Amino acid sequence: MTTRYYHHPIHLEHLTPPGHPERPDRLKAIEKVLAHEAFAPLDRVESPMGVGEAVLLAHPRHYLDRIEAAIPQTGMARIDADTSVSPKSWQAAMTGVGAACAAVDDVFLGRAANAFVSARPPGHHAEKATAMGFCLFNNAAIAARHAQKVHGAARVAIVDWDVHHGNGTQDIFWTDPSVLYCSTHQMPLYPGTGAKDETGVGNIVNAPLAPDSDGDMFRDAFESRVLPAIDAFRPDLVIISAGFDAHHRDPLAEINLVEDDFSWATGKLMDRADRFASGRLVSLLEGGYDLQGLALSVAAHVGRLMRG
Ligand SMILES: [Zn+2]
């Protein structure tokens, strides 16, 4: 078994205003780096379109309907100050949902050792009924609920190392002890949530990092807060909200990780997945806005997933 890589050209057709950091070129940079011969063994799969029922695992019907109704025939429509939609955004977002669920199916059915989904728009800022922070549907939350509903997973751990706090994922699972949400992120920074004392029903573990933190501080947060929480929780599936905007080159934050830090964290989570979840691990792209930093970080992350 190998690592599955989900991708689809529809994700390039979700358009954002000129100068917006969350742009199609991000996925082109990932495609380019993963075209290198070192990644030839990747199992490349065109992402399937998701279904509304999957979205409803994490969002109410009125929210799904509101997003669909907001899609313009031409041009762009703003949903909030920094979140917009274009004519193909519905297909792009639903394909991200479809790929996240398919990747979960793969690891439960033994079709892949693990999987990485390259999709946009990202998901972790999308709350139950609020689109924000470039996000429409919370792919990680939907994937977790899909694992529980379809594959009988009792406990799912979502680890979010995007440099921004995943307020949406925290919101969706705030009172749900069957999902552990662990996040490392810069604080203070958008969206403002993610303090250590935000703990839900004991299932939320926030490990905020001060601006200018480096890889040592990130690894310390992982080892002192994230990994012990996973060990105590014993998940049946590990989902990574894999944002790469904590890279030192990223323009949206001031954390100074290098590619090897993402490779290291990937390995630690693979170790936990092996120990508790028969290796089941699904990684979903979130942020990452410097094209070179993003490409190098994804290469390190996916390369580590492939090494097993
Ligand atoms: Zn981010």
Residues whose N, C-alpha, C, O or C-beta is under 5 A from the ligand:
A	BS01	ZN	D162 V163 H164 G243 D245 G287
